[in-house]
Every structure is written in C-alpha cells, then in structure tokens.
Amino acid sequence: MRIAVLILSVLLAHATLDAQPRRNGVDPRNTHYRVIAVVPIIGAGTPADPRRPAYAPAPAPGKAVGRTGIIAFTWQASDDNKFALCEFVAAERAALAPILADKSIAVIFEKNKAKKDDVGNALRKYKKDFDPDTFGVRVP
C-alpha cells in the first residue's frame, strides 16, 4: 500500500510541475526561430500528397519529427482558401532561410521582430477574423 501511495505522490507531483509555467517565463509560443508568412496552399489532397502550406513538410507516417529543418508549423486557410496563413518554427534560423529568401511571398514577418499589430493587420487582409493573440504553435 505504501508503494502505491508513493507512486501516486510522484505522479501527482510530476503533473503539477508540468502544469506550471516555465521558470524562465518564456511562453512556448515564443521559443525557437519563427516566421509568420502567407504562402500558397499546395498538394493534391490525397493521402500521399495532402493539402498543406508551401514549405510545410509533408507528413511521413511512422517517422518521428526531427529537430532539424522546420520542426513545427501551424496554419489557417485564407477566406478564399487559396493561401495559408502560417507560422513556421525551426531550431536553427538557417532552416527558415528558403522562406525568408522567397521574393514571391508578399507577407512575411520574423516573429518577435515585427509588431503584433502589423502582423495582425497584414494577415486580416487574407482572413478577416484573424487573431494574432491566439495564433501560434507551442514547441517545448
């Protein structure tokens, strides 16, 4: 019985620690290198080639997500469903270089270098109810 109580105590303590904010105070939506961009939606819409934002890695069933290249992204379709409003995340800024160098991307911001109002106003041209406060992906 004591062992069960001990195990339960350890599990509850672990769950409590996970629920608390990071000690350094950084929101997981602001870690790593991040780019917010409006890119075309690509893909045929098949399981082998799903519809996704340009530059988003295609899913690889059975493979773990690596820590190189784009490690996470989130997106919302524009009101006309032709574009993706995206946030791309990478552990190294160099992984975002192809996106940053693409001159065909009309809207692109490096997160935390641009003003939130500028980002929100630019993306609302593509999605009228875009909310920069709820947009983003948490990456531990």
DRENVOFI-603493 format. One record per residue (C-alpha): x, y, z negated; residue number from 1. Coordinates in nm, 2 decimals. Example, Ala and Ser with C-alpha at 12.3 -4.5 7.8 and 13.67 -1.06 7.14 Angstrom:
2
<pt><x>1.23</x><y>-0.45</y><z>-0.78</z><nr>1</nr></pt>
<pt><x>1.37</x><y>-0.11</y><z>-0.71</z><nr>2</nr></pt>
end
This chain:
140
<pt><x>0.00</x><y>0.00</y><z>0.00</z><nr>1</nr></pt>
<pt><x>0.28</x><y>0.24</y><z>-0.08</z><nr>2</nr></pt>
<pt><x>0.44</x><y>0.18</y><z>0.25</z><nr>3</nr></pt>
<pt><x>0.11</x><y>0.27</y><z>0.43</z><nr>4</nr></pt>
<pt><x>0.08</x><y>0.59</y><z>0.23</z><nr>5</nr></pt>
<pt><x>0.44</x><y>0.68</y><z>0.31</z><nr>6</nr></pt>
<pt><x>0.39</x><y>0.62</y><z>0.68</z><nr>7</nr></pt>
<pt><x>0.07</x><y>0.82</y><z>0.68</z><nr>8</nr></pt>
<pt><x>0.25</x><y>1.11</y><z>0.50</z><nr>9</nr></pt>
<pt><x>0.53</x><y>1.11</y><z>0.75</z><nr>10</nr></pt>
<pt><x>0.29</x><y>1.11</y><z>1.04</z><nr>11</nr></pt>
<pt><x>0.08</x><y>1.40</y><z>0.89</z><nr>12</nr></pt>
<pt><x>0.40</x><y>1.60</y><z>0.82</z><nr>13</nr></pt>
<pt><x>0.51</x><y>1.55</y><z>1.18</z><nr>14</nr></pt>
<pt><x>0.18</x><y>1.65</y><z>1.32</z><nr>15</nr></pt>
<pt><x>0.18</x><y>1.96</y><z>1.10</z><nr>16</nr></pt>
<pt><x>0.52</x><y>2.06</y><z>1.22</z><nr>17</nr></pt>
<pt><x>0.42</x><y>2.01</y><z>1.59</z><nr>18</nr></pt>
<pt><x>0.12</x><y>2.24</y><z>1.54</z><nr>19</nr></pt>
<pt><x>0.33</x><y>2.53</y><z>1.41</z><nr>20</nr></pt>
<pt><x>0.47</x><y>2.80</y><z>1.63</z><nr>21</nr></pt>
<pt><x>0.83</x><y>2.77</y><z>1.73</z><nr>22</nr></pt>
<pt><x>1.08</x><y>2.90</y><z>1.48</z><nr>23</nr></pt>
<pt><x>1.24</x><y>3.13</y><z>1.73</z><nr>24</nr></pt>
<pt><x>0.90</x><y>3.28</y><z>1.81</z><nr>25</nr></pt>
<pt><x>0.91</x><y>3.22</y><z>2.18</z><nr>26</nr></pt>
<pt><x>0.58</x><y>3.12</y><z>2.34</z><nr>27</nr></pt>
<pt><x>0.63</x><y>2.81</y><z>2.56</z><nr>28</nr></pt>
<pt><x>0.48</x><y>3.00</y><z>2.85</z><nr>29</nr></pt>
<pt><x>0.78</x><y>3.23</y><z>2.84</z><nr>30</nr></pt>
<pt><x>1.07</x><y>2.98</y><z>2.83</z><nr>31</nr></pt>
<pt><x>1.29</x><y>2.89</y><z>3.13</z><nr>32</nr></pt>
<pt><x>1.31</x><y>3.08</y><z>3.46</z><nr>33</nr></pt>
<pt><x>0.97</x><y>3.16</y><z>3.61</z><nr>34</nr></pt>
<pt><x>0.84</x><y>3.31</y><z>3.93</z><nr>35</nr></pt>
<pt><x>0.49</x><y>3.42</y><z>4.00</z><nr>36</nr></pt>
<pt><x>0.40</x><y>3.42</y><z>4.37</z><nr>37</nr></pt>
<pt><x>0.12</x><y>3.39</y><z>4.62</z><nr>38</nr></pt>
<pt><x>0.21</x><y>3.12</y><z>4.86</z><nr>39</nr></pt>
<pt><x>0.01</x><y>2.93</y><z>5.13</z><nr>40</nr></pt>
<pt><x>-0.17</x><y>2.61</y><z>5.04</z><nr>41</nr></pt>
<pt><x>-0.02</x><y>2.31</y><z>5.22</z><nr>42</nr></pt>
<pt><x>-0.09</x><y>1.94</y><z>5.25</z><nr>43</nr></pt>
<pt><x>-0.34</x><y>1.73</y><z>5.44</z><nr>44</nr></pt>
<pt><x>-0.55</x><y>1.65</y><z>5.14</z><nr>45</nr></pt>
<pt><x>-0.46</x><y>1.28</y><z>5.14</z><nr>46</nr></pt>
<pt><x>-0.31</x><y>1.08</y><z>4.85</z><nr>47</nr></pt>
<pt><x>0.02</x><y>1.07</y><z>5.03</z><nr>48</nr></pt>
<pt><x>0.00</x><y>1.45</y><z>5.12</z><nr>49</nr></pt>
<pt><x>-0.22</x><y>1.63</y><z>4.86</z><nr>50</nr></pt>
<pt><x>-0.32</x><y>1.99</y><z>4.90</z><nr>51</nr></pt>
<pt><x>-0.08</x><y>2.19</y><z>4.69</z><nr>52</nr></pt>
<pt><x>0.11</x><y>2.52</y><z>4.69</z><nr>53</nr></pt>
<pt><x>0.41</x><y>2.56</y><z>4.92</z><nr>54</nr></pt>
<pt><x>0.72</x><y>2.50</y><z>4.72</z><nr>55</nr></pt>
<pt><x>0.54</x><y>2.28</y><z>4.47</z><nr>56</nr></pt>
<pt><x>0.70</x><y>1.94</y><z>4.45</z><nr>57</nr></pt>
<pt><x>0.48</x><y>1.66</y><z>4.59</z><nr>58</nr></pt>
<pt><x>0.38</x><y>1.41</y><z>4.32</z><nr>59</nr></pt>
<pt><x>0.59</x><y>1.10</y><z>4.30</z><nr>60</nr></pt>
<pt><x>0.39</x><y>0.82</y><z>4.14</z><nr>61</nr></pt>
<pt><x>0.59</x><y>0.62</y><z>3.89</z><nr>62</nr></pt>
<pt><x>0.87</x><y>0.87</y><z>3.87</z><nr>63</nr></pt>
<pt><x>0.94</x><y>1.08</y><z>3.57</z><nr>64</nr></pt>
<pt><x>0.96</x><y>1.45</y><z>3.61</z><nr>65</nr></pt>
<pt><x>1.32</x><y>1.56</y><z>3.62</z><nr>66</nr></pt>
<pt><x>1.49</x><y>1.86</y><z>3.47</z><nr>67</nr></pt>
<pt><x>1.63</x><y>1.99</y><z>3.79</z><nr>68</nr></pt>
<pt><x>1.46</x><y>2.19</y><z>4.06</z><nr>69</nr></pt>
<pt><x>1.10</x><y>2.30</y><z>3.99</z><nr>70</nr></pt>
<pt><x>1.02</x><y>2.13</y><z>3.66</z><nr>71</nr></pt>
<pt><x>0.66</x><y>2.26</y><z>3.62</z><nr>72</nr></pt>
<pt><x>0.41</x><y>2.48</y><z>3.80</z><nr>73</nr></pt>
<pt><x>0.05</x><y>2.59</y><z>3.77</z><nr>74</nr></pt>
<pt><x>-0.18</x><y>2.74</y><z>4.04</z><nr>75</nr></pt>
<pt><x>-0.52</x><y>2.87</y><z>4.12</z><nr>76</nr></pt>
<pt><x>-0.67</x><y>2.89</y><z>4.46</z><nr>77</nr></pt>
<pt><x>-0.74</x><y>3.23</y><z>4.61</z><nr>78</nr></pt>
<pt><x>-1.10</x><y>3.33</y><z>4.66</z><nr>79</nr></pt>
<pt><x>-1.07</x><y>3.23</y><z>5.03</z><nr>80</nr></pt>
<pt><x>-0.89</x><y>2.90</y><z>4.95</z><nr>81</nr></pt>
<pt><x>-0.60</x><y>2.98</y><z>5.18</z><nr>82</nr></pt>
<pt><x>-0.35</x><y>3.08</y><z>4.92</z><nr>83</nr></pt>
<pt><x>-0.22</x><y>2.96</y><z>4.59</z><nr>84</nr></pt>
<pt><x>-0.15</x><y>3.20</y><z>4.30</z><nr>85</nr></pt>
<pt><x>0.14</x><y>3.01</y><z>4.14</z><nr>86</nr></pt>
<pt><x>0.38</x><y>3.01</y><z>3.85</z><nr>87</nr></pt>
<pt><x>0.69</x><y>2.80</y><z>3.92</z><nr>88</nr></pt>
<pt><x>0.92</x><y>2.71</y><z>3.63</z><nr>89</nr></pt>
<pt><x>1.28</x><y>2.59</y><z>3.66</z><nr>90</nr></pt>
<pt><x>1.56</x><y>2.52</y><z>3.40</z><nr>91</nr></pt>
<pt><x>1.81</x><y>2.70</y><z>3.63</z><nr>92</nr></pt>
<pt><x>1.74</x><y>3.02</y><z>3.82</z><nr>93</nr></pt>
<pt><x>1.91</x><y>2.87</y><z>4.13</z><nr>94</nr></pt>
<pt><x>1.62</x><y>2.63</y><z>4.17</z><nr>95</nr></pt>
<pt><x>1.39</x><y>2.93</y><z>4.24</z><nr>96</nr></pt>
<pt><x>1.62</x><y>3.08</y><z>4.50</z><nr>97</nr></pt>
<pt><x>1.44</x><y>2.95</y><z>4.81</z><nr>98</nr></pt>
<pt><x>1.11</x><y>3.11</y><z>4.68</z><nr>99</nr></pt>
<pt><x>1.28</x><y>3.44</y><z>4.59</z><nr>100</nr></pt>
<pt><x>1.45</x><y>3.45</y><z>4.93</z><nr>101</nr></pt>
<pt><x>1.14</x><y>3.37</y><z>5.14</z><nr>102</nr></pt>
<pt><x>1.05</x><y>3.70</y><z>5.31</z><nr>103</nr></pt>
<pt><x>0.71</x><y>3.57</y><z>5.42</z><nr>104</nr></pt>
<pt><x>0.59</x><y>3.58</y><z>5.06</z><nr>105</nr></pt>
<pt><x>0.41</x><y>3.91</y><z>5.02</z><nr>106</nr></pt>
<pt><x>0.36</x><y>3.88</y><z>4.64</z><nr>107</nr></pt>
<pt><x>0.64</x><y>3.76</y><z>4.42</z><nr>108</nr></pt>
<pt><x>0.75</x><y>3.85</y><z>4.07</z><nr>109</nr></pt>
<pt><x>1.01</x><y>3.72</y><z>3.83</z><nr>110</nr></pt>
<pt><x>0.82</x><y>3.67</y><z>3.51</z><nr>111</nr></pt>
<pt><x>0.94</x><y>3.90</y><z>3.22</z><nr>112</nr></pt>
<pt><x>1.10</x><y>4.13</y><z>3.47</z><nr>113</nr></pt>
<pt><x>0.76</x><y>4.26</y><z>3.60</z><nr>114</nr></pt>
<pt><x>0.49</x><y>4.44</y><z>3.42</z><nr>115</nr></pt>
<pt><x>0.19</x><y>4.23</y><z>3.34</z><nr>116</nr></pt>
<pt><x>-0.04</x><y>4.50</y><z>3.48</z><nr>117</nr></pt>
<pt><x>0.15</x><y>4.50</y><z>3.81</z><nr>118</nr></pt>
<pt><x>0.12</x><y>4.12</y><z>3.83</z><nr>119</nr></pt>
<pt><x>-0.25</x><y>4.12</y><z>3.74</z><nr>120</nr></pt>
<pt><x>-0.33</x><y>4.39</y><z>3.99</z><nr>121</nr></pt>
<pt><x>-0.14</x><y>4.22</y><z>4.28</z><nr>122</nr></pt>
<pt><x>-0.30</x><y>3.88</y><z>4.22</z><nr>123</nr></pt>
<pt><x>-0.65</x><y>4.02</y><z>4.18</z><nr>124</nr></pt>
<pt><x>-0.63</x><y>4.12</y><z>4.55</z><nr>125</nr></pt>
<pt><x>-0.64</x><y>3.74</y><z>4.61</z><nr>126</nr></pt>
<pt><x>-0.86</x><y>3.63</y><z>4.32</z><nr>127</nr></pt>
<pt><x>-1.10</x><y>3.89</y><z>4.18</z><nr>128</nr></pt>
<pt><x>-1.13</x><y>3.73</y><z>3.84</z><nr>129</nr></pt>
<pt><x>-0.76</x><y>3.66</y><z>3.79</z><nr>130</nr></pt>
<pt><x>-0.65</x><y>3.69</y><z>3.42</z><nr>131</nr></pt>
<pt><x>-0.27</x><y>3.72</y><z>3.36</z><nr>132</nr></pt>
<pt><x>-0.33</x><y>3.66</y><z>2.99</z><nr>133</nr></pt>
<pt><x>-0.45</x><y>3.30</y><z>3.05</z><nr>134</nr></pt>
<pt><x>-0.23</x><y>3.22</y><z>3.35</z><nr>135</nr></pt>
<pt><x>0.09</x><y>3.02</y><z>3.30</z><nr>136</nr></pt>
<pt><x>0.22</x><y>2.68</y><z>3.21</z><nr>137</nr></pt>
<pt><x>0.37</x><y>2.57</y><z>2.88</z><nr>138</nr></pt>
<pt><x>0.71</x><y>2.40</y><z>2.91</z><nr>139</nr></pt>
<pt><x>0.88</x><y>2.27</y><z>2.60</z><nr>140</nr></pt>
end
